Amino acid sequence: MTAMLYFLAGYILANQMCIVRTSNGYFYTGALMVVAMTFILLTYLLKKGEKGAAWVFLMAAVAWTTVEVYIALSGIRTVNPLMLMGGVWLPTWVPAVIRGITDGALPSLLGYLFAKKLKLRNYAAALSILLFTLVFLGVERGVESIGVAASILHPSIGLLGIPVWNSTYSIRWIFNPVSVGGLLVMTFVGLALLAWINGRGFWVFTTHYFLYIVYYALCFSLIPQQFGFRRWVGAPLFFAGFDPASMSLTFLDPAQALVRSLWVGYGLPIVISFYHTAIPVLVMLPADPFRACITYLFDTTIEIAGVYIPYLTIPVALKLVEKTENGVSTTNLMVHAAILLSFTIGPILMALWISASSINFIANFAEGIVTGPVSLLAGLIVLIVTRYAAEKVKNRKLEGEERQ
């Protein structure tokens, strides 16, 4: 009986895992630098005639921006007010648009280039893309380090010489049925299009693209852990409340209060979100290693890498990007297909099982399935309109040349 109770408690706790991100108020200074780097790279590729990369970039930018704006405005992502350059307050949708480039379009662009370099057997260039990923992910950390050294930025605490920021930027319930439903349908759309296009070389190309995104996601999730717990898995503990008699916060569980006190005493982060319409206070503490690992598994393989698959397959299905076809053996095809499917279907089944313990799971999951493809539809529409406009401009130029 005791073992069963522990199992049920662990199952329910796994359902409640959240991705927590913290900031210093200057968060988007570095992000704007990354946006500038992205458009410089895109301009360089266009000058070299790399139109395929531009179509993948456009699809990802529109789709991911749509996702970010939706989850910010709908409340799926709890976002506190943010500042730019330490003084300009940003509305919720502005950071979402910036994240559409830094978190969506740029990784997709680099994933496409990585897969293409591997196809051309240019392994040195592929390695340089992996190294560049570390560089652009380190830009924001570099800005912070300079700010701390110049006494412009002031961390809440220093831990082993590393600034720890204690300003909540985002709290997002990872196994939310709405999110799981949306992510599932987006990933399946990508895989279905991949099967429909059905080229041996393209299966290998897509797998390499996917594996790069997983690499990016791991770096994006784990590297910030070494720089002040910028992105971590949190477990909510509902053990604090408001005491009307003393007009102050009080801890309902002495044991949990002791854990919190020890945690804060060692200088590690704690997030306290105050809700205006409710008395309880949500306190986040880092999750245990096992639940952190399963959360990162779903976060990297599906929430990031899985939903990026249609950003490649949709432009290819529209014949905006050339389908890769080269000599690929049956064994090579089977190995790459097994890797891609195991790292998508497996985590999806795990997320479904964990999310199923949520209240109103079926209704919320169905909502996610319906709303999930909206971002892909937005990207598809922009691609079609852009292609039509480009063809119109090209035809007018040809007509002008014929008249001359």
C-alpha positions as CSV (number, residue, x, y, z in Angstrom):
1,M,0.0,0.0,0.0
2,T,2.8,2.4,0.9
3,A,4.6,1.7,-2.4
4,M,1.4,2.3,-4.3
5,L,0.8,5.7,-2.6
6,Y,4.4,6.8,-3.4
7,F,3.9,5.7,-7.0
8,L,0.6,7.7,-7.3
9,A,2.2,10.7,-5.6
10,G,5.1,10.6,-8.0
11,Y,2.8,10.2,-11.0
12,I,0.8,13.3,-10.0
13,L,3.9,15.3,-9.2
14,A,5.4,14.5,-12.6
15,N,2.2,15.9,-14.1
16,Q,2.9,19.2,-12.4
17,M,6.4,19.9,-13.7
18,C,7.0,23.4,-14.9
19,I,9.8,25.0,-17.0
20,V,10.9,28.1,-15.1
21,R,12.9,30.9,-16.7
22,T,14.4,33.8,-14.8
23,S,15.7,37.2,-16.1
24,N,17.6,40.2,-14.9
25,G,15.5,42.9,-16.5
26,Y,18.0,43.4,-19.3
27,F,17.1,40.0,-20.9
28,Y,16.2,41.3,-24.3
29,T,19.4,43.3,-24.8
30,G,21.2,40.2,-25.7
31,A,18.2,38.8,-27.6
32,L,18.2,41.8,-29.9
33,M,21.9,41.2,-30.7
34,V,20.9,37.6,-31.6
35,V,18.2,38.9,-33.9
36,A,20.7,41.1,-35.6
37,M,23.1,38.2,-36.1
38,T,20.3,36.1,-37.5
39,F,19.4,38.7,-40.3
40,I,23.0,39.2,-41.1
41,L,23.4,35.4,-41.6
42,L,20.1,35.3,-43.7
43,T,21.3,38.2,-45.9
44,Y,24.6,36.4,-46.5
45,L,22.8,33.2,-47.5
46,L,20.4,35.0,-49.9
47,K,23.4,36.6,-51.6
48,K,24.8,33.1,-52.1
49,G,21.6,32.0,-53.7
50,E,20.5,29.8,-50.7
51,K,16.7,30.3,-51.2
52,G,15.8,27.0,-49.5
53,A,17.2,28.3,-46.2
54,A,15.2,31.5,-46.6
55,W,11.9,29.6,-47.0
56,V,12.6,27.4,-44.0
57,F,13.4,30.5,-42.0
58,L,10.2,32.3,-43.1
59,M,8.0,29.3,-42.2
60,A,9.6,28.9,-38.8
61,A,9.5,32.6,-38.0
62,V,5.8,33.0,-38.7
63,A,4.8,29.7,-37.1
64,W,6.9,30.1,-33.9
65,T,5.9,33.7,-33.5
66,T,2.3,32.7,-33.7
67,V,2.8,30.1,-31.0
68,E,4.7,32.5,-28.7
69,V,2.1,35.2,-29.0
70,Y,-0.7,32.7,-28.4
71,I,0.8,31.1,-25.3
72,A,1.7,34.5,-23.9
73,L,-1.8,36.1,-24.4
74,S,-3.7,33.0,-23.5
75,G,-1.9,32.6,-20.1
76,I,-0.3,29.2,-20.9
77,R,3.0,31.0,-20.3
78,T,2.9,33.1,-17.2
79,V,5.1,36.1,-18.0
80,N,5.9,39.0,-15.7
81,P,6.5,42.6,-17.1
82,L,9.8,42.9,-18.8
83,M,12.2,45.7,-19.5
84,L,14.4,46.4,-22.5
85,M,17.8,48.1,-21.9
86,G,16.9,48.4,-18.3
87,G,14.2,51.0,-18.7
88,V,11.7,50.4,-21.5
89,W,8.8,48.3,-20.5
90,L,7.6,45.8,-23.1
91,P,4.0,44.6,-23.6
92,T,3.6,40.8,-23.6
93,W,3.5,40.3,-27.4
94,V,6.7,42.1,-28.1
95,P,9.0,39.6,-26.4
96,A,6.9,36.9,-28.1
97,V,7.8,38.3,-31.6
98,I,11.5,38.5,-30.6
99,R,11.4,34.9,-29.4
100,G,9.8,33.9,-32.7
101,I,13.2,34.8,-34.3
102,T,15.7,33.7,-31.6
103,D,13.9,30.5,-30.4
104,G,12.2,29.5,-33.7
105,A,13.6,30.8,-36.9
106,L,17.3,30.8,-36.1
107,P,17.5,27.2,-34.9
108,S,15.5,26.0,-37.9
109,L,17.8,27.9,-40.2
110,L,20.9,26.4,-38.6
111,G,19.3,22.9,-38.6
112,Y,18.7,23.2,-42.3
113,L,22.3,24.3,-43.0
114,F,23.6,21.6,-40.7
115,A,21.7,18.8,-42.5
116,K,22.8,20.2,-45.9
117,K,26.4,20.3,-44.9
118,L,26.2,16.7,-43.8
119,K,24.6,15.8,-47.1
120,L,27.5,17.4,-49.0
121,R,29.9,15.6,-46.6
122,N,31.3,19.0,-45.5
123,Y,31.9,17.9,-42.0
124,A,34.1,20.9,-41.0
125,A,31.2,23.2,-41.9
126,A,28.7,21.1,-39.9
127,L,31.0,21.2,-36.9
128,S,31.3,25.0,-37.2
129,I,27.5,25.2,-37.1
130,L,27.5,23.3,-33.8
131,L,30.2,25.6,-32.4
132,F,28.3,28.7,-33.6
133,T,25.3,27.5,-31.7
134,L,27.3,27.7,-28.5
135,V,28.3,31.2,-29.5
136,F,24.9,32.7,-30.1
137,L,23.5,31.0,-27.0
138,G,26.3,32.6,-25.0
139,V,25.6,36.2,-26.3
140,E,23.1,36.9,-23.6
141,R,25.3,35.4,-20.9
142,G,28.2,37.6,-22.2
143,V,26.0,40.7,-22.0
144,E,25.1,39.9,-18.4
145,S,28.7,39.2,-17.4
146,I,29.8,42.5,-18.8
147,G,26.9,44.2,-17.0
148,V,27.8,42.7,-13.7
149,A,31.5,43.6,-14.1
150,A,30.6,47.2,-14.9
151,S,28.2,47.3,-11.9
152,I,25.3,48.0,-14.2
153,L,23.5,44.7,-13.6
154,H,23.0,43.6,-10.0
155,P,22.2,39.9,-9.4
156,S,20.2,38.9,-6.4
157,I,23.0,36.7,-5.2
158,G,26.3,35.3,-6.3
159,L,26.8,31.5,-6.2
160,L,30.3,30.2,-6.7
161,G,31.1,33.4,-8.6
162,I,28.1,33.0,-10.9
163,P,25.3,35.7,-10.8
164,V,21.9,34.2,-9.8
165,W,18.9,36.2,-11.0
166,N,15.7,36.0,-9.0
167,S,13.3,37.8,-11.2
168,T,10.7,35.4,-12.7
169,Y,10.5,35.6,-16.5
170,S,8.3,32.7,-17.3
171,I,6.5,29.8,-15.6
172,R,5.0,27.2,-18.0
173,W,3.3,24.0,-17.1
174,I,5.0,21.5,-19.4
175,F,2.4,18.7,-19.4
176,N,-0.6,20.9,-19.8
177,P,-3.1,18.9,-21.9
178,V,-3.7,21.8,-24.2
179,S,0.1,22.1,-24.9
180,V,0.5,18.3,-25.2
181,G,-2.4,18.1,-27.7
182,G,-1.0,20.9,-29.8
183,L,2.5,19.7,-29.8
184,L,1.4,16.1,-30.7
185,V,-0.6,17.2,-33.8
186,M,2.2,19.6,-35.0
187,T,4.8,16.8,-34.7
188,F,2.5,14.3,-36.5
189,V,1.9,16.8,-39.3
190,G,5.6,17.0,-39.9
191,L,6.0,13.2,-39.8
192,A,3.0,12.7,-42.1
193,L,4.4,15.1,-44.7
194,L,7.7,13.4,-44.4
195,A,6.1,10.0,-45.2
196,W,4.1,11.6,-48.0
197,I,7.2,13.2,-49.6
198,N,8.8,9.8,-49.1
199,G,12.4,10.2,-50.4
200,R,15.2,8.1,-48.9
201,G,17.6,11.0,-49.0
202,F,15.0,13.3,-47.4
203,W,14.4,10.9,-44.5
204,V,18.1,11.1,-43.7
205,F,18.1,14.9,-44.3
206,T,15.2,15.4,-41.9
207,T,16.7,13.2,-39.3
208,H,19.9,15.2,-39.3
209,Y,17.8,18.4,-39.1
210,F,15.9,17.0,-36.2
211,L,19.1,15.8,-34.4
212,Y,20.6,19.3,-34.7
213,I,17.4,20.8,-33.1
214,V,17.7,18.3,-30.3
215,Y,21.4,19.4,-29.8
216,Y,20.3,23.0,-29.8
217,A,17.5,22.3,-27.3
218,L,19.9,20.5,-24.9
219,C,22.3,23.4,-25.1
220,F,19.5,25.9,-24.7
221,S,18.1,24.1,-21.7
222,L,21.2,22.9,-19.9
223,I,23.9,25.6,-20.5
224,P,21.9,28.3,-18.7
225,Q,21.9,26.0,-15.6
226,Q,25.6,27.0,-15.2
227,F,24.7,30.7,-15.4
228,G,22.4,31.4,-12.6
229,F,19.6,28.9,-13.1
230,R,18.2,30.7,-16.1
231,R,16.1,27.8,-17.3
232,W,15.2,25.0,-15.0
233,V,12.5,22.4,-14.1
234,G,10.5,23.5,-11.1
235,A,8.1,21.5,-8.9
236,P,5.3,23.6,-7.4
237,L,4.8,23.3,-3.6
238,F,1.5,24.7,-2.4
239,F,2.5,25.1,1.2
240,A,2.3,28.8,1.7
241,G,-0.7,30.9,2.5
242,F,-1.8,34.3,3.9
243,D,-2.5,34.7,7.6
244,P,-5.2,37.4,8.0
245,A,-4.4,37.7,11.7
246,S,-0.8,38.7,11.3
247,M,-1.3,40.1,7.7
248,S,1.7,38.1,6.5
249,L,2.7,35.0,4.7
250,T,2.7,31.8,6.7
251,F,4.0,28.3,5.9
252,L,1.4,25.6,6.3
253,D,3.9,22.7,6.5
254,P,6.9,23.1,8.9
255,A,9.0,20.5,7.0
256,Q,8.5,22.2,3.7
257,A,9.2,25.5,5.3
258,L,12.5,24.1,6.6
259,V,13.4,22.9,3.1
260,R,12.7,26.3,1.6
261,S,14.7,28.0,4.3
262,L,17.7,25.8,3.7
263,W,17.4,26.3,-0.1
264,V,17.3,30.1,0.1
265,G,20.1,30.0,2.7
266,Y,22.4,28.3,0.2
267,G,21.6,31.0,-2.4
268,L,19.7,28.9,-4.9
269,P,16.7,30.3,-6.7
270,I,13.2,30.3,-5.5
271,V,10.2,31.7,-7.5
272,I,7.2,33.1,-5.7
273,S,4.3,34.2,-7.9
274,F,1.6,36.3,-6.3
275,Y,-1.9,35.9,-7.8
276,H,-4.1,38.8,-7.5
277,T,-7.4,36.9,-7.3
278,A,-6.3,34.0,-5.0
279,I,-4.9,33.7,-1.6
280,P,-2.4,30.8,-2.1
281,V,1.1,31.5,-3.1
282,L,2.9,29.3,-5.6
283,V,6.4,28.4,-4.6
284,M,8.7,26.6,-7.1
285,L,11.7,24.5,-6.1
286,P,14.0,22.6,-8.6
287,A,12.6,19.2,-9.3
288,D,14.3,15.9,-8.4
289,P,16.7,14.6,-11.1
290,F,14.4,11.9,-12.4
291,R,11.4,14.2,-13.0
292,A,13.8,16.9,-14.3
293,C,15.1,14.4,-16.9
294,I,11.7,13.3,-18.2
295,T,10.7,16.9,-18.4
296,Y,13.8,17.8,-20.4
297,L,13.3,14.7,-22.6
298,F,9.9,15.9,-23.7
299,D,11.0,19.5,-23.8
300,T,13.9,18.9,-26.2
301,T,12.5,16.1,-28.4
302,I,8.9,17.2,-28.9
303,E,8.3,20.7,-27.6
304,I,11.2,22.0,-29.5
305,A,12.6,19.5,-32.0
306,G,9.4,17.7,-32.9
307,V,7.3,20.8,-33.8
308,Y,10.2,22.1,-35.9
309,I,9.8,19.1,-38.3
310,P,6.9,20.7,-40.3
311,Y,9.0,23.9,-40.6
312,L,11.1,21.9,-43.0
313,T,8.6,19.5,-44.5
314,I,5.9,22.1,-45.4
315,P,8.3,24.2,-47.7
316,V,9.5,20.9,-49.3
317,A,5.9,19.7,-49.9
318,L,5.2,23.1,-51.6
319,K,8.3,22.6,-53.7
320,L,9.8,25.8,-52.4
321,V,12.8,23.8,-51.1
322,E,14.5,21.1,-53.2
323,K,13.9,17.6,-51.9
324,T,17.2,15.9,-51.1
325,E,17.8,12.7,-53.1
326,N,21.2,11.0,-53.2
327,G,22.4,7.4,-52.9
328,V,21.1,6.2,-49.5
329,S,21.2,2.5,-48.7
330,T,18.2,0.7,-47.2
331,T,20.2,0.1,-44.0
332,N,21.1,3.8,-43.7
333,L,17.4,4.7,-44.3
334,M,16.2,2.3,-41.6
335,V,18.7,3.5,-39.0
336,H,17.8,7.1,-39.5
337,A,14.0,6.5,-39.6
338,A,14.3,4.4,-36.4
339,I,16.2,7.2,-34.7
340,L,13.7,9.9,-35.8
341,L,10.5,7.9,-34.9
342,S,11.9,6.6,-31.5
343,F,12.7,10.1,-30.4
344,T,9.3,11.4,-31.4
345,I,6.7,8.7,-30.8
346,G,8.3,7.6,-27.5
347,P,8.3,10.9,-25.7
348,I,4.8,11.7,-27.1
349,L,3.4,8.5,-25.5
350,M,5.1,9.3,-22.2
351,A,3.6,12.8,-22.2
352,L,0.2,11.5,-23.0
353,W,0.4,9.1,-20.0
354,I,1.6,11.8,-17.6
355,S,-0.8,14.5,-18.9
356,A,-3.8,12.1,-18.6
357,S,-3.9,12.6,-14.8
358,S,-4.9,16.3,-15.4
359,I,-8.4,17.5,-14.5
360,N,-10.6,17.8,-17.7
361,F,-7.9,16.1,-19.7
362,I,-10.0,15.1,-22.7
363,A,-11.6,18.5,-23.2
364,N,-8.3,20.4,-22.8
365,F,-6.4,17.8,-25.0
366,A,-9.0,18.2,-27.7
367,E,-8.6,22.0,-27.5
368,G,-4.9,21.6,-28.1
369,I,-5.4,19.3,-31.1
370,V,-7.7,22.0,-32.6
371,T,-5.6,25.0,-31.9
372,G,-2.2,23.4,-32.5
373,P,-2.2,23.5,-36.3
374,V,-3.2,27.2,-36.3
375,S,0.5,28.3,-36.2
376,L,1.3,26.0,-39.1
377,L,-1.6,27.3,-41.1
378,A,-0.4,30.8,-40.5
379,G,3.1,29.9,-41.8
380,L,1.5,28.1,-44.8
381,I,-0.5,31.1,-45.7
382,V,2.5,33.4,-45.5
383,L,4.5,31.0,-47.7
384,I,1.8,30.8,-50.4
385,V,1.3,34.6,-50.4
386,T,5.0,35.3,-50.5
387,R,5.5,32.8,-53.4
388,Y,2.6,34.4,-55.3
389,A,4.0,37.9,-54.8
390,A,7.5,36.8,-55.8
391,E,6.1,35.2,-59.0
392,K,4.2,38.4,-59.8
393,V,7.2,40.5,-59.5
394,K,9.3,38.1,-61.6
395,N,6.7,38.1,-64.4
396,R,6.5,41.9,-64.4
397,K,10.2,42.1,-64.8
398,L,10.1,39.6,-67.7
399,E,7.3,41.6,-69.4
400,G,9.4,44.8,-69.0
401,E,12.4,43.2,-70.5
402,E,10.4,41.8,-73.5
403,R,9.0,45.3,-74.2
404,Q,12.5,46.8,-74.3
